[in-house]
Amino acid sequence: MSITIKNIGGFRMEISNEKEQTHTDAPASHGGKGELITPVELFAESLMACALTTASMGAAKAGINADGWHAELKGIEFAEGHASVTAIAIEFHFGSEVPEAQRRRIEAFTKNGCTVGNSLKTEEKFTFVYDA
């Protein structure tokens, strides 16, 4: 896959690949327009999408339908001066029909099976709610 990123002015980036095009902005507090997702939010989204995909794969292996499962970003913590992200808090909403005996296994898939998460030194604060 080929990915290119182009600075189109005002701290706005255009991200293109063969499948789609998207944009990011720096936050207004850092001189950007603040109209679009920031690179840090995109970073958190990548972790969320990867972990939820992995959870869904774990559910499929157990014969559980993961349609409707979702994740919510609850917070991003920064080191002093915003030099790095120290923690990302995510709340996962899984199906209430997931048997109690399968929940720990799916949570382990979520925490340990995600390539993005396994590549980070950022603390992952995952919460699991079975209400979807």
N, C-alpha and C positions, 0 to 999 in steps of 0.2 A: 504494500500500500504506500502510495506517495502522499505526503501531507506537506502543505506549504502554508506559511503564515506571513502575512504582509501587513506592515504598519500603514494604515490608511489615514493617519492624522488624529490629533487630539487624544493620543494614547489608546486609540481603538485599533484592534487587530482583526484581520479577516483570515479565518482558518478555512482552508479548502482541501478536499480530498476527492477521490473518484466518486464518492457516494453523496456528499453533502457539502454545504458551506454554512459556516456560522461565524459569529463575531463575539469579541469580548471588549469590555471597557475597563479602564482603571476607575476606581471609585471616585466620586466627586471630591472626597476628602483628601485624595492624592492627586488632584489636578485633572482627573478624567471627567468624562461626561456623566458617568454613573447611570447610564440608561440601560445597559445590558449586563449580562452576567460578567463577573470579574474572573480573572484566571484562577484565583483561590477558590471561588465557588465552583468553577469547572473542575478543579482538583477534587473537591468534596463530592461533586456529582459522579465523578469517575469511580471513587471508592464506593459510593452508594449503589451505583448501577452494577458494578462488579459483584459486590456482596449479595445483592438481591438476585442476580443471575445465578450465582453459586448456590444460594438457598433454594432457588427454584429447581435447579438441577438435582440437589439432594432430595427435595420433595418428590420429584419425578421418579428417582430410584426407589423410593418407598411407596410409589403408587398414589401419591397425594397430589391433587390438583392445586397449583399455586396461583391460578388466575385471580386477580384482584388483590394479591399481596402488594404491599407498598412500603416505602421508607420515607421518613421525614427527617430533614436536617434540623437538629436541635441546637447546634452551636459549633462555632469554630474558635479555638483558643490559639492565641499567638504568643510567641516569645516577646520579650521587651523590644520595642521598636519595630515590631511586625517583621522581623528578619526571617522568621520561620513559623510554620504552623506546628503547634505542640500537641493539639488534640482535636479530634472531630467527633462530635456526639451525634449519633444517628438512632432514631427509633424505628424499628421494623415492626410492621403490622402483618402478622401471619394469620392463617385461617383458624377460626375457633374450633373447627372440626379436626385439627391435627391431634392425633392421639397423644396423650401425655408421654407415653413410652417413646415417641418419635421426636419430641420437641428438643431434647438435648442434642440429638444427632443433627437435626437441621440447624440448630444454633451453632454447633461445631463446624458444619459445612460453611456457614455464613462467616464465622470468625477466621477459619483456617484455610479455606479453599479458594479464596479470592486472590488472584495474582497481584492485583493492585495493592490490596492490603498487606500482602506478604512482602511487598517491595518497599513499604514505608517504615520509617522510624517514628512516625507520628502516632501518638496514642489513639486507639480506636475505642470510643466509649459507646458500645452497642447496648441498646435496650430492646427487649422483645415483648411484644404485646400480641396476644392471640385473639383478635377481634375482627379480622377482615372477612 
